[in-house]
Amino acid sequence: MDTDYLIERRTLKKRITFWRILAFLVAVGALIGGGLYMGGGTELERHQAHIARLKISGIITGDQATLDTLKNIGESSAKAVFLVIDSPGGTVTGSEALFEAIRNVAAKKPTIAIVDGLAASGGYIAALGADRIIARRTSVVGSIGVLFQYPDVVKLLDSWGVKVESIKSAPLKASPNPVEPTSPEARAAIAAVVESNFNWFKELVKERRNLTNEEVQTVSDGRIFAGEQALPLKLIDEIGSEKQALSWLAKEKGIDETTRVIDWKIKSQDNLFGLTDALALGARLAGFETLALSIDQAAQAQKKLSLDGVLVLWHPSLDIQ
């Protein structure tokens, strides 16, 4: 019995060891797989001929993670780039940085902007960086204009008996601000900055879309356009989707339509070490898509509410579009 017992113990120990090793390998595989998912494919895939697909969505701030991803795409073996844009815009400087990064990629590889729902204000600036803009008939593009907003809580503070005093080196320092009336001089100074940025935006549209001064004036009153309206105004090149983008690449650039399209992911660099993305990914893997969307929307709402300065942003409300 002692011999049988020892044999049984050894067999059991081997089984336990086997399952522990298997569990470890599964865990490692899951971590690697999750990392590859978040990173947008393997290095092997990126070194093979492919078309890179990058989604530009949400509020545009010119974050370093997006700029780095575009730089990496430019240095990869991708034959062309699809920029899938779904953005209401963001800051002027962030949109300018994104535009320049896209132009750098387009100097190396054919780059097509595909409007997936919305390319307004800064989102449209991003689209202007591409060689070609394609939008669906019902997509929203345009909103060519610049915005500067600030709250005025002077009356509210007065009703509470609160007065905020400040000592400034000059009258226009830190003006306008929400706790004091805006002087005509401060308003004029901000208006001059807005006008300067607006002129830059209009010149960009004129140059990239080859428009006359009259044509630019027609489309730059801040309004949005449906894709079918934007086409005759020359704000986009074609009505369609990725299918039309592939056809254009084949016809104009000689790139096989069957070339594999690989998604590139923008790695999160938020203050919570990607916790928001991790939570959303976990919810999706568990089958809770609604929860994942709520997490994504909450993150975008936080970005939207924290925007400051001169904006190129279409936002009819504080709700995430």
VEXKOLZA-201546 format. One record per residue (C-alpha): residue in three letters; x negated, y negated, z negated. Coordinates in steps of 0.001 Angstrom, whole numbers, plus 500000, padded with zeros to 6 digits. Layout:
<atoms>
ALAXYZ ...
</atoms>
This chain:
<atoms>
MET500000500000500000 ASP497133497658499277 THR495768498230502768 ASP499165497604504390 TYR499579494507502260 LEU496206493112503337 ILE496927493835506989 GLU500300492125506696 ARG498713489101505019 ARG496089488789507736 THR498730489091510457 LEU500870486456508753 LYS497877484169508363 LYS497062484518512061 ARG500651483703512974 ILE500654480616510744 THR497363479474512218 PHE498715479965515733 TRP501833477891515060 ARG499824475182513342 ILE497513474913516331 LEU500490474889518696 ALA502213472165516667 PHE499006470118516693 LEU498647470456520461 VAL502291469472520993 ALA501808466400518788 VAL498648465404520643 GLY500399465955523957 ALA503316463796522845 LEU500977461002521786 ILE499076461164525062 GLY502301461304527032 GLY503721458332525132 GLY500530456402525694 LEU500603457139529410 TYR504267456116529552 MET503556452815527838 GLY500468452322529978 GLY502290452987533225 GLY500717456148534540 THR497382457889534380 GLU494026456539535482 LEU493960459307538100 GLU497205458032539618 ARG495906454468539657 HIS492783455518541525 GLN494851457162544235 ALA496506455304547112 HIS499859453971545912 ILE502113450952545758 ALA502085449300542334 ARG505456448311540896 LEU505398445754538055 LYS508492444368536374 ILE508477440703535370 SER511412440315533009 GLY512629438171530152 ILE511090434919529003 ILE507900433897530808 THR505156432596528527 GLY502054433467530527 ASP501094436060527922 GLN497658437595528266 ALA499002441148528504 THR500882440347531721 LEU497948438437533203 ASP495574441308532366 THR497933443849533959 LEU498064441830537172 LYS494263441586537197 ASN493992445366536738 ILE496425445943539605 GLY494312443703541808 GLU491249445812541014 SER493043449147541422 SER493475451368544469 ALA497002450098545052 LYS497668449340548718 ALA500433446835547920 VAL502378445383545001 PHE506101445180544253 LEU506988442523541672 VAL510462443306540379 ILE511640440014538888 ASP514505439602536433 SER513791436406534511 PRO515498433099533677 GLY512086431398533405 GLY510147430078530455 THR507432427498529848 VAL505938425434532667 THR502359426314531756 GLY503203430003531336 SER504916430072534731 GLU501962428296536328 ALA499534430831534838 LEU501693433704536068 PHE501944432171539550 GLU498161431854539781 ALA497653435443538620 ILE500093436675541268 ARG498337434627543957 ASN495034436228542952 VAL496584439670543452 ALA498179438627546754 ALA494758437547548031 LYS493706441212547780 LYS496898443174548451 PRO500254442527550167 THR502607441407547395 ILE506394441351547592 ALA508779439855545054 ILE512009441814544708 VAL514655439873542783 ASP516406442311540489 GLY519308440187539304 LEU517665436881538405 ALA514699434757539485 ALA515524431304538170 SER513238428378537305 GLY509990429968536066 GLY511210433287537427 TYR511411431698540863 ILE507928430200540412 ALA506691433766539880 ALA508452434863543078 LEU506761432031544973 GLY503415433659544229 ALA504295436655546412 ASP503847436934550186 ARG507531437716550674 ILE510709437327548613 ILE513556439817548902 ALA516791439492546938 ARG520118441232546842 ARG523152439432548204 THR524404438860544655 SER521057438060543024 VAL520588434644541392 VAL517668432475542496 GLY516705428818542307 SER517345426503539359 ILE514482424336540619 GLY514061421812537850 VAL512300421019534586 LEU513736420687531099 PHE512698419197527784 GLN515027419696524822 TYR514844418716521187 PRO517437418681518413 ASP518615415509516693 VAL519511416107513039 VAL519270412497511847 LYS523007412143511149 LEU523089415517509419 LEU520231414491507099 ASP521909411153506448 SER525077412940505359 TRP522998414931502880 GLY521179411859501631 VAL517837413096502984 LYS515313410751504579 VAL512066411920506117 GLU509233409398506252 SER506013409719508223 ILE502770407815508688 LYS501558407822512285 SER498369406738513982 ALA500503405344516825 PRO504249404868517439 LEU504458407677520007 LYS502640410262517898 ALA504843413366517359 SER507733411780519231 PRO510398412720519859 ASN511150414740516754 PRO514463415844515248 VAL514252413829512006 GLU514026410320513422 PRO515821408376516165 THR514104408595519535 SER512780405229520664 PRO513129404114524307 GLU509332404273524602 ALA509212407877523399 ARG512029408843525734 ALA510231407212528657 ALA506974409005527822 ILE508660412425527785 ALA510600411585530959 ALA507292410843532696 VAL505935414268531712 VAL509118415966532937 GLU508945414061536221 SER505297415029536721 ASN506052418714536173 PHE509133418485538381 ASN507104416996541240 TRP504609419854540908 PHE507451422388541080 LYS508948420761544183 GLU505579420596545943 LEU505058424263545162 VAL508419425155546713 LYS507688422956549724 GLU504284424521550332 ARG505129428171549658 ARG508468428160551501 ASN507363425801554301 LEU510204423338553729 THR510616419729554806 ASN511098416954552257 GLU514798416889553077 GLU515126420648552631 VAL513362420486549263 GLN515690417727548081 THR518693419861549019 VAL517641422806546836 SER515958421024543914 ASP518884419555542009 GLY518706422304539389 ARG521496424482540710 ILE521328428247541151 PHE522067430088544386 ALA523311433566545197 GLY521008435567547433 GLU523257435119550465 GLN523208431342549873 ALA519444431251549342 LEU518626432959552653 PRO519740430155555033 LEU518136427629552662 LYS514826429514553170 LEU514363430172549449 ILE514078433904550208 ASP512996435862553272 GLU515438438760553363 ILE518513440292551785 GLY517774443758550487 SER515859445787547933 GLU512814448048547707 LYS513859449870550879 GLN513468446686552910 ALA510164445959551168 LEU508800449347552268 SER509970448747555834 TRP508230445361555927 LEU504985446845554642 ALA505125449551557309 LYS505876447099560108 GLU503607444198559132 LYS500815445835557132 GLY500704449370558522 ILE501343450973555118 ASP503133454322555297 GLU506690454099553952 THR506177457410552161 THR503339455993550032 ARG504051456762546400 VAL505325453872544256 ILE503909453928540711 ASP505226451848537815 TRP502669449798535922 LYS503654448929532363 ILE502667445787530505 LYS501145446858527220 SER502674445049524269 GLN500428442688522335 ASP502970441298519897 ASN502263440568516253 LEU503732443869515123 PHE501244445932517167 GLY503918446914519653 LEU506421447938516970 THR509344446507518936 ASP508403448443522069 ALA507775451573520012 LEU511210451330518362 ALA512915450792521724 LEU511007453707523272 GLY511873455957520328 ALA515554455042520651 ARG515506455863524365 LEU513758459185523861 ALA516368460057521243 GLY519155459216523689 PHE520283455962522014 GLU520124453695525059 THR522505451109523566 LEU520296450765520491 ALA517206450425522698 LEU518864447635524685 SER519805445864521451 ILE516182445996520268 ASP514970444612523611 GLN517563441823523505 ALA516659440876519945 ALA512992440563520934 GLN513898438373523910 ALA516196436213521750 GLN513328435591519338 LYS511115434507522249 LYS513810432241523627 LEU514490430490520338 SER510777429923519727 LEU510140428159523064 ASP508837424620522763 GLY507596421930525116 VAL508412421386528786 LEU510390424321530187 VAL511354425773533535 LEU514211427795532145 TRP517759428483533249 HIS519755429194530131 PRO523438428257530119 SER523610429666526594 LEU521378431143523892 ASP522534434630524827 ILE519974436771526637 GLN520900437054530276 
</atoms>
